[in-house]
């Protein structure tokens, strides 16, 4: 099952813009629903955009884990500096 149209999957820019734009549109709809329903819209938009991001994961290289020892040392160094101050 494809959650994202082929036209969007074909464009590197649209792959990155589409989930955010959908989240913004669903957020803009929240004031027009009742107060109780507003929380359900929040849950719906979070789940829908999360599923779309999961489906687009193979197309967005920045979302792939890339762990190296160099990065681990940088994180530990910054963490140590933060504890010293």
C-alpha positions as CSV (number, residue, x, y, z in Angstrom):
1,X,0.0,0.0,0.0
2,X,1.5,3.3,-1.1
3,X,0.5,6.3,1.2
4,X,2.3,8.8,-1.1
5,X,1.5,9.4,-4.8
6,X,4.2,8.5,-7.3
7,X,4.5,12.2,-8.4
8,X,5.6,13.2,-4.9
9,X,7.9,10.2,-4.5
10,X,9.6,11.1,-7.8
11,X,10.7,14.6,-6.5
12,X,13.4,14.9,-3.8
13,X,12.0,18.3,-2.7
14,X,8.4,17.1,-2.5
15,X,9.4,14.1,-0.5
16,X,10.7,16.4,2.2
17,X,8.0,19.1,1.9
18,X,4.9,16.9,1.7
19,X,4.8,15.5,5.3
20,X,5.4,18.9,6.8
21,X,2.8,20.6,4.6
22,X,0.2,17.9,5.5
23,X,1.0,18.4,9.2
24,X,0.5,22.2,8.8
25,X,-2.8,21.8,6.9
26,X,-4.2,19.4,9.6
27,X,-3.0,21.8,12.3
28,X,-4.8,24.6,10.5
29,X,-8.0,22.6,10.6
30,X,-7.9,22.1,14.4
31,X,-9.6,25.4,15.4
32,X,-12.7,24.6,13.4
33,X,-13.5,21.4,15.3
34,X,-15.0,21.1,18.8
35,X,-12.6,21.2,21.7
36,X,-12.9,17.5,22.4
37,X,-12.5,16.6,18.7
38,X,-9.4,18.9,18.6
39,X,-7.4,16.3,20.5
40,X,-8.5,13.5,18.2
41,X,-7.3,15.6,15.2
42,X,-3.9,16.0,16.9
43,X,-3.7,12.2,17.3
44,X,-4.8,11.7,13.7
45,X,-2.3,14.1,12.3
46,X,0.5,12.7,14.3
47,X,-0.2,9.1,13.3
48,X,-0.9,9.9,9.6
49,X,2.3,12.1,9.2
50,X,4.3,9.5,11.1
51,X,3.1,6.7,8.8
52,X,3.9,8.9,5.7
53,X,7.4,9.6,7.1
54,X,7.9,5.9,7.7
55,X,6.8,5.1,4.1
56,X,9.2,7.8,2.7
57,X,12.1,6.7,4.8
58,X,13.9,4.9,2.0
59,X,13.7,8.0,-0.2
60,X,15.2,10.4,2.4
61,X,18.9,9.7,3.0
62,X,19.0,12.0,6.0
63,X,16.7,9.8,7.9
64,X,19.0,6.8,7.8
65,X,21.1,6.1,10.9
66,X,24.8,6.9,10.4
67,X,26.7,6.3,13.6
68,X,30.5,6.5,13.8
69,X,33.0,6.6,16.6
70,X,33.9,10.1,15.6
71,X,30.3,11.3,16.2
72,X,30.1,9.4,19.5
73,X,33.2,11.1,20.8
74,X,31.8,14.5,19.7
75,X,28.6,13.9,21.7
76,X,30.5,12.7,24.7
77,X,32.8,15.7,24.5
78,X,29.9,18.2,24.4
79,X,28.2,16.3,27.1
80,X,31.3,16.6,29.3
81,X,31.6,20.3,28.6
82,X,28.0,20.8,29.5
83,X,28.5,19.0,32.9
84,X,31.6,21.1,33.7
85,X,29.8,24.5,33.5
